[in-house]
Amino acid sequence: MKKSSLKTKVWLYLSLFTLVILVGVFILQVMSLGTYYEWRKQSKIKDIAKKVSAAYNTGDYSDILDNLAYQEDICIEITENNEISYSTDSISRGCLFTNSREINDYKLEFMLSNKTSIIYRVINPKFQNKSLIYGLKIDNGVYAFISTSLEPIGSTVTLLKNQLLIIILVVLLIAFLIAYTISKKICKPILNITNTSKKLSEGNYNVVFDSGTDIKEINQLESTLNSAALELSKTEELRRDLLANVSHDLKTPLTLIKANAEMVKDLTYKNKGKRDKNLNTIIEEVDRLNLLVEDILDLSKIQSNAVKLDKETFDLDILIKSIIEKFSILEEDGYKIEYTGFSYNINADKKKIEQVIYNLLNNAINYTGEDKKVYITLKDLENKIRLEVKDTGSGIDLEDINHIWDKYYKVDKKYKRVTHGTGLGLSIVKNILIMHEYKYGVESEKGIGTTFYFEIDK
């Protein structure tokens, strides 16, 4: 299919539309005018016949019929017992003449028939023009014949044809110019958007879509594209951060593993204490690498819908306590987890919910305040159960709250190697809670702390 610009198509469609309208007008006004004119004449002559019949019954009708013939430009003839009792003295081209055998035959045929009215199309023998004859039976032996010319319509049609042809040419020329102007006005903002979109596709995410138009649909498109550009910009920034952070998380333990392995090989292989310390560091960093790989794989599977929920009924209170127990080793470093809850059974994927609570606790421990306290609370609300995990850290700015669920999103934008975890925990939490259709969120107040929560319908 041959392609053309939007401006050309709009111009062609508008011009074609105008041409179709003009052709339609030409056909209706010229080609159908004769038929319409004749139909109107027939209707008119029938109405006149009724007036003639009414006037005849008054007795003295000559003056009335004379005025009627003059006003309507027609010829009227009254025949009584085959004799003409009245005839208008008109020289109109529509008048009939009794010396025409053909016309007299029409009249005689009607009077011998049982019809009360009839209409003929005839050629006036005097002027050779088309005429209508309407015959009406007024009374026994009394007939009225009314004739009118159809010929003036011929000259009228010819005049209209010439006039309309000129009008069509002028209107088409004007329509082409107007269509071009309209197409240019409509297409200009779209072309501006297209040019800006090319810049966006080339990786320039700082573009602004502004076509300078007041067309509602184009303004909505601009708004959508500006939102898309903003999100692409954020995604690109997160992608760069993710690459930098994952690279950092990989490089650091690899460097430590290599350094400690070289130390064991070259320096401490004979010193058991130092050798064990180096080997423990290697093991810890390998475990960290393994955790990072597992989190990346888990997140990838969840986001690709490759993971299905394996639901079961279990006591949420018991699960929370078992998770807190895993963090008990941190008490040696001064961390304290305070739990308030009650026994409550839920139906969910136990391993996934355990992962959610573990990640929320781990995140709270990483960002809690100097008092090193973390609070986990199970609340029984009216229609739901709400689990809250709160730290006493510095809090999160309002503009950052909606982004903290993203992979490796950092409030201060300065990467800090997480003490416990991989930086993917909150993103995993979000996706697991979405799978369970649980409402989740975060509330934070600067200088006081942050509370993460999710809710389970009863």
C-alpha positions in Angstrom: 0.0 0.0 0.0 1.4 3.4 -1.0 2.0 5.5 2.0 1.5 9.3 2.2 1.7 12.0 4.9 -1.2 12.7 7.2 -1.3 16.3 5.9 -1.8 15.0 2.3 -4.5 12.5 3.4 -6.4 15.1 5.4 -6.2 17.5 2.4 -7.4 14.9 0.0 -10.2 13.6 2.2 -11.6 17.1 2.8 -11.3 18.0 -0.9 -13.0 14.7 -1.9 -15.8 15.4 0.7 -16.4 18.8 -0.8 -16.4 17.4 -4.4 -19.0 14.7 -3.4 -21.2 17.3 -1.8 -21.1 19.6 -4.9 -21.7 16.7 -7.3 -24.7 15.7 -5.1 -26.0 19.2 -5.2 -25.6 19.3 -9.0 -27.5 16.1 -9.5 -30.3 17.1 -7.1 -30.7 20.6 -8.4 -30.2 20.0 -12.2 -30.8 16.4 -13.0 -33.8 16.0 -10.8 -35.2 19.5 -11.2 -37.3 18.7 -14.2 -39.0 15.8 -12.4 -39.6 17.8 -9.3 -40.9 20.7 -11.3 -43.4 18.6 -13.2 -44.6 16.9 -9.9 -45.1 20.4 -8.4 -47.0 21.5 -11.6 -49.3 18.4 -11.4 -50.0 19.1 -7.7 -50.7 22.8 -8.5 -53.0 22.1 -11.4 -55.1 19.7 -9.4 -55.6 22.4 -6.7 -56.6 24.8 -9.5 -59.1 22.3 -10.9 -60.8 22.2 -7.5 -61.2 26.0 -7.6 -62.6 25.8 -11.1 -65.1 23.3 -10.0 -66.2 25.4 -7.1 -66.4 28.5 -9.2 -68.6 26.8 -11.9 -71.1 25.8 -9.3 -71.6 29.5 -8.3 -73.4 30.2 -11.6 -71.5 33.4 -12.7 -68.0 32.1 -13.0 -66.4 33.9 -16.0 -64.8 36.6 -14.0 -63.5 34.2 -11.4 -61.9 31.9 -14.0 -60.5 34.9 -15.9 -58.7 36.1 -12.8 -57.6 32.5 -11.9 -56.1 32.0 -15.4 -54.3 35.3 -15.3 -52.8 34.8 -11.9 -51.7 31.2 -12.5 -50.7 31.7 -16.1 -52.9 28.8 -17.3 -55.6 28.1 -19.8 -59.1 27.0 -18.8 -61.8 25.5 -21.0 -65.3 24.4 -19.9 -67.2 22.0 -22.2 -70.9 21.4 -21.8 -72.6 18.7 -23.8 -69.6 18.6 -26.2 -69.8 22.4 -26.7 -67.2 24.9 -25.4 -69.1 27.1 -23.0 -66.0 29.0 -21.7 -62.4 29.4 -22.7 -59.8 31.8 -21.4 -58.4 34.2 -24.0 -54.7 33.7 -23.1 -51.7 33.6 -25.4 -49.7 31.7 -22.9 -47.5 29.0 -24.4 -49.4 26.5 -22.2 -52.8 27.2 -23.9 -54.4 24.5 -26.0 -56.1 25.1 -29.3 -59.2 23.3 -30.5 -58.0 22.9 -34.0 -55.5 20.3 -32.8 -56.8 16.9 -33.7 -54.6 15.1 -31.2 -55.7 17.3 -28.3 -59.3 17.0 -29.3 -58.9 13.2 -29.4 -57.6 13.3 -25.8 -60.5 15.4 -24.7 -63.1 13.2 -26.4 -61.5 10.0 -25.0 -61.8 11.4 -21.5 -65.4 12.5 -21.9 -66.4 9.1 -23.2 -64.7 7.3 -20.4 -66.1 6.8 -16.9 -63.2 8.6 -15.2 -63.7 11.7 -13.1 -60.2 13.1 -13.8 -57.2 12.5 -16.0 -53.9 14.1 -16.8 -51.9 14.1 -20.1 -48.5 15.3 -21.2 -48.8 16.7 -24.7 -46.9 18.8 -27.2 -48.6 22.1 -27.9 -49.0 22.2 -31.7 -48.8 26.0 -31.8 -45.4 26.4 -30.0 -44.2 22.8 -30.0 -43.6 23.0 -26.2 -44.4 20.5 -23.6 -47.7 21.0 -21.7 -49.8 19.4 -19.1 -53.6 18.9 -19.6 -55.8 18.1 -16.6 -59.3 16.9 -17.3 -62.0 17.1 -14.6 -65.6 16.0 -14.7 -67.6 18.7 -13.0 -71.1 17.4 -13.6 -73.1 15.3 -16.1 -71.9 16.5 -19.5 -69.8 19.2 -18.0 -66.0 19.0 -18.2 -63.2 21.3 -17.4 -59.8 21.2 -19.1 -56.9 23.0 -17.6 -53.5 23.3 -19.4 -50.1 24.7 -18.3 -46.7 24.8 -20.0 -43.7 22.8 -18.8 -41.3 24.4 -21.2 -39.9 27.3 -19.0 -38.2 24.6 -16.9 -35.9 23.9 -19.8 -34.3 27.3 -19.9 -34.2 27.3 -16.1 -32.3 24.0 -16.0 -29.8 25.3 -18.6 -29.2 28.4 -16.6 -28.8 26.4 -13.4 -26.3 24.1 -15.0 -24.1 26.9 -16.2 -24.4 28.7 -12.8 -23.7 25.6 -10.8 -20.7 24.7 -12.9 -19.2 28.0 -12.2 -20.1 27.7 -8.5 -18.6 24.2 -8.3 -15.3 25.4 -9.8 -15.1 28.4 -7.4 -16.1 26.4 -4.4 -13.7 23.6 -5.2 -10.8 26.1 -5.5 -11.8 27.6 -2.1 -12.3 24.2 -0.6 -8.8 23.1 -1.7 -7.3 26.1 -0.1 -9.3 25.7 3.1 -8.6 21.9 3.2 -4.9 22.6 2.9 -5.0 25.2 5.7 -7.0 22.9 8.0 -4.7 19.9 7.2 -1.6 22.0 7.9 -3.1 23.2 11.2 -4.2 19.8 12.4 -1.0 18.0 11.3 1.5 20.6 12.5 1.2 19.6 16.2 1.3 15.9 15.3 4.5 16.5 13.3 5.9 18.3 16.4 5.0 15.3 18.6 6.6 12.9 16.0 9.8 14.9 15.9 10.0 15.0 19.7 9.3 11.2 19.8 12.3 10.6 17.6 14.5 12.3 20.1 12.9 10.2 22.9 13.6 7.0 20.9 17.2 8.1 20.6 17.6 8.1 24.4 16.9 11.8 25.2 14.5 11.4 28.1 14.5 15.0 29.0 12.3 16.0 26.1 9.1 17.9 26.6 6.1 17.3 24.3 4.5 20.7 23.6 2.8 21.0 20.2 1.3 24.4 21.0 -2.3 23.4 20.1 -5.6 23.6 21.8 -6.9 20.3 20.4 -8.1 18.3 23.4 -7.1 14.8 22.1 -3.6 16.0 21.1 -3.2 17.7 24.5 -4.1 14.4 26.1 -1.6 12.6 23.9 1.1 15.2 25.0 0.3 14.6 28.6 0.5 10.8 28.2 3.8 11.0 26.3 5.3 13.5 28.9 4.4 11.0 31.6 5.9 8.2 29.6 9.1 10.2 29.0 9.3 10.9 32.8 8.8 7.2 33.6 11.4 6.2 31.0 13.8 8.7 32.5 13.3 7.2 36.0 13.6 3.7 34.6 16.9 4.6 32.9 18.2 6.1 36.1 17.2 3.0 38.0 18.8 0.8 35.3 22.0 2.6 35.7 21.8 2.5 39.5 21.0 -1.2 39.3 23.9 -2.0 37.1 26.2 0.1 39.3 24.9 -1.4 42.5 24.8 -5.0 41.4 28.3 -4.6 40.1 29.3 -3.2 43.4 27.7 -6.0 45.3 29.5 -8.5 43.1 32.8 -6.8 43.0 33.2 -6.2 46.7 32.8 -9.8 47.9 34.8 -11.1 44.9 37.6 -8.7 45.9 37.4 -9.9 49.5 37.3 -13.5 48.5 40.4 -13.1 46.3 42.3 -11.1 48.9 41.6 -13.5 51.7 42.3 -16.5 49.5 45.7 -15.0 48.5 46.4 -14.3 52.2 45.7 -17.9 53.1 47.9 -19.1 50.2 50.9 -16.8 50.8 50.8 -15.7 54.4 48.5 -17.3 56.9 48.3 -21.0 55.8 50.5 -21.9 58.7 48.8 -19.7 61.3 45.5 -21.5 62.2 43.8 -18.5 63.8 44.5 -16.1 61.0 43.8 -18.8 58.4 40.4 -19.5 59.9 39.5 -15.8 60.0 40.4 -15.5 56.3 38.4 -18.6 55.4 35.4 -17.4 57.4 35.5 -14.1 55.5 35.6 -16.1 52.2 32.6 -18.2 53.3 30.6 -15.1 54.4 31.2 -13.4 51.1 30.3 -16.5 49.1 27.0 -16.7 51.2 26.4 -13.1 50.4 26.9 -13.7 46.7 24.6 -16.7 46.8 21.9 -14.6 48.6 22.2 -11.9 45.9 21.8 -14.4 43.1 18.8 -16.0 44.8 17.1 -12.7 45.3 17.7 -11.7 41.7 16.3 -15.1 40.5 13.3 -14.8 42.9 12.4 -11.3 41.7 12.8 -12.3 38.1 10.5 -15.4 38.5 7.9 -13.4 40.4 7.8 -10.6 37.9 7.5 -13.0 35.0 4.6 -14.9 36.7 6.7 -18.0 36.7 5.9 -18.5 40.4 2.6 -19.9 41.6 1.3 -19.6 45.1 1.2 -22.7 47.3 -1.4 -21.7 49.8 -2.0 -23.3 53.2 -3.5 -22.4 56.5 -1.1 -21.5 59.2 -0.8 -19.3 62.4 0.7 -15.9 61.5 1.7 -15.3 65.1 3.8 -18.5 65.2 5.5 -17.6 61.9 6.4 -14.1 63.1 8.0 -15.4 66.3 10.0 -17.9 64.3 11.3 -15.2 62.0 12.2 -12.9 65.0 14.2 -15.8 66.5 16.4 -15.8 63.4 17.4 -12.3 64.1 18.2 -13.0 67.8 21.9 -13.1 67.0 21.8 -9.4 66.4 21.0 -8.8 70.1 24.8 -9.1 70.6 25.1 -5.9 68.6 22.5 -4.1 70.7 19.5 -4.6 68.3 16.1 -5.2 70.0 12.9 -6.4 68.2 9.7 -5.8 70.1 6.7 -7.8 69.0 3.0 -7.3 69.9 0.6 -9.7 68.4 -2.0 -12.5 68.8 -2.8 -15.9 67.3 -4.5 -15.7 64.0 -4.8 -18.3 61.1 -4.5 -17.1 57.5 -4.6 -18.9 54.2 -1.6 -18.0 52.1 1.8 -19.1 50.7 3.7 -19.6 54.0 7.2 -19.4 52.5 6.3 -16.3 50.5 4.8 -14.5 53.6 7.8 -15.6 55.6 10.0 -14.0 53.0 7.9 -10.8 53.1 8.2 -10.5 56.9 11.9 -11.4 56.9 12.7 -8.7 54.3 10.7 -6.1 56.1 12.4 -6.8 59.4 15.8 -6.9 57.7 15.1 -3.5 56.1 14.0 -2.0 59.4 17.2 -3.3 61.1 19.3 -1.7 58.4 17.7 1.7 58.7 16.6 2.0 62.4 17.9 4.7 64.6 20.7 4.8 67.2 18.6 3.1 69.7 18.6 0.0 67.4 15.0 -0.7 68.1 12.5 -2.3 65.7 8.8 -2.8 66.4 6.6 -5.4 64.8 2.9 -5.3 65.5 -0.1 -7.4 64.5 -3.3 -5.4 64.7 -6.9 -6.7 64.6 -8.9 -4.0 62.7 -12.6 -4.1 61.8 -12.4 -6.0 58.6 -8.8 -6.9 58.3 -5.6 -7.9 60.0 -2.7 -5.4 59.7 1.0 -6.3 60.2 3.3 -3.3 60.8 7.1 -3.2 60.9 8.5 0.1 62.3 12.0 1.4 62.7 13.2 4.6 64.5 15.4 5.9 61.7 15.5 9.3 60.1 12.4 8.7 57.9 11.8 9.1 54.2 11.0 12.2 52.2 7.5 12.3 50.7 8.8 12.4 47.1 10.8 9.2 47.7 8.1 7.1 49.3 6.5 5.9 46.1 9.8 4.7 44.8 11.3 2.8 47.7 9.6 -0.4 46.4 11.8 -0.2 43.2 14.9 -2.2 42.9 17.9 -0.5 44.5 16.1 2.8 44.9 18.1 4.9 47.3 16.8 8.0 49.1 20.1 9.7 49.3 21.3 8.4 45.9 24.6 7.5 47.5 25.0 3.7 47.4 25.8 2.1 50.7 26.4 -1.6 50.9 23.6 -3.1 52.9 24.6 -4.7 56.1 22.1 -7.5 55.8 20.4 -8.3 52.5 20.9 -7.4 48.8 18.9 -4.2 48.2 16.1 -6.2 46.4 14.1 -7.0 49.5 11.3 -4.4 49.2 10.8 -5.1 45.5 10.4 -8.7 46.3 8.0 -7.8 49.1 5.9 -5.7 46.8 5.5 -8.4 44.1 4.7 -11.1 46.6 2.0 -9.0 48.3 0.5 -8.2 44.8 0.4 -11.9 44.1 -1.6 -12.4 47.3 -3.8 -9.3 46.5 -2.9 -7.8 49.9 -3.0 -4.0 50.4 0.5 -2.7 51.3 2.1 0.7 52.0 4.5 2.8 54.0 4.1 5.7 56.4 7.1 7.8 57.4 7.8 10.9 59.4 11.1 12.7 59.2 13.2 12.3 62.4 10.8 9.8 63.9 10.9 6.6 61.8 9.2 4.6 59.1 6.4 2.0 59.2 5.9 -0.6 56.5 2.6 -2.6 56.6 0.4 -5.0 54.7 -3.2 -5.9 55.3 -5.1 -9.2 55.1 -8.8 -9.3 54.7 -10.7 -11.3 57.2 
